Amino acid sequence: MTAEDLSWPSRGAAVGGESPVEQGIADVTELFRQHHVELVRLAALLVRSREAGEDIVQDVFIRIHARPAGPPDAAGALAYLRQAVVNGCRSWLRRQAVARRLSSADRTAVNVEESAEDAVVVAENRRRVQAELSAMPTRRREVLVLRYYLGLSEAEIARTLGISQGTVKSTAARGIRALARALGEES
């Protein structure tokens, strides 16, 4: 075996002009361009921190890039990315909970940090909704964010969170009722 056998394929090594490695990098790059902003917003809403959301999404793309099988196929890529981000958020929240339990000195909640763009756009009602959403249980918050922020169907939410469609329906209904009650909009 020579040193050439152990090195990465060179450009043009494959018949199609790009090596499989280069094609995989191009696919991940395109996924990143298309979905990065949406995924960061999703993560930021779930973990209540824009910086942590950016880190979580970055970790997801790093893991996709490192996959031996390469990025997911185009048909299921967005669902795969959303599920990976939600799972990353859950892991981040678990780590934060453990850190809070271990640290008696710092018991403060994570603050929602807004970008300059968001600060201009965000109105008082949106801040109130976000505050109430932050106080909700994790599953309820995930369902509401996926449903009303991303506009996913019940079936897509069920696949993303690994729960039944009936659970999605009942969780969303309870979440909406709780939000309406908290915001004084219950009729």
Number of C-alpha atoms within 10 A of each C-alpha: 5 6 6 9 8 8 8 11 15 13 12 11 12 13 7 9 12 16 17 15 17 17 15 21 17 15 18 20 14 12 18 16 10 12 15 17 12 14 25 22 19 25 28 23 21 25 24 24 19 21 16 17 24 19 17 25 29 17 15 20 20 12 14 20 19 13 12 10 9 17 23 18 10 11 8 9 15 16 16 18 23 22 18 22 25 23 17 20 25 18 13 17 16 12 12 15 13 11 13 15 12 11 10 8 8 10 12 7 9 11 11 17 13 15 10 8 8 10 10 9 8 11 10 8 10 11 12 14 14 17 13 16 24 18 9 15 10 14 16 18 21 25 25 22 21 21 17 11 13 14 12 16 14 19 14 16 26 18 15 22 18 10 12 13 16 12 13 23 16 13 18 22 15 13 20 16 14 16 19 15 12 14 13 9 9 11 5
